[in-house]
Amino acid sequence: MMDALSYREQPKVSDVAAVARILKESGFFNQEEQEVGVSLVQERLDKGTACGYFFQFLEKAGEVLAYTCYGPIPGTQSSYDLYWIAVDPKLRGKGYGTLVLKQTELEIASMGGTRVYIETSSSPLYQSTRGFYTHNGYYLEAELKDYYAPQDNKLLYVRAL
């Protein structure tokens, strides 16, 4: 199952549709969030690395199985945000998210990054997401009450590399 997997950093035009499909089918992201996720791929295609968004795509036979979008946090010396991580929902729970996350962390470290921050929601929908982060060595650093909506807090996870 894991054989013939490959990683790619440079987005391709076809990734716009692949990311749109993965985000839509995931069941985790509303329409506005999906549009933002897709727009970051397009921005990288248009502006290159100067846009500040970097990617890891995990592929098999040219098909995107999972991806991340990340970048250095402006004003910090070596901290990075993981803006997006998503796995094709048909493949969730098979280790692809961990694979693409670990590859992303290696790339961040090679770029001089020492800490990775991830934000998520406290809503029950994201319980599995929070479990994924803690399983992969992230811990809850901060919680902002009622951030997304009443009783939907912003949770900030971090991992030192």
Secondary structure, DSSP 8 states (H G I E B T S, - for coil): --TTEEEE-S--THHHHHHHHHHHHHSS--HHHHHHHHHHHHHHHHHGGGGS-EEEEEEETTEEEEEEEEEE-TT-SSEEEEEEEEE-GGGTTSSHHHHHHHHHHHHHHHTT--EEEEEEE-SGGGHHHHHHHHHTT-EEEEEEEEEEETTEEEEEEEEE-
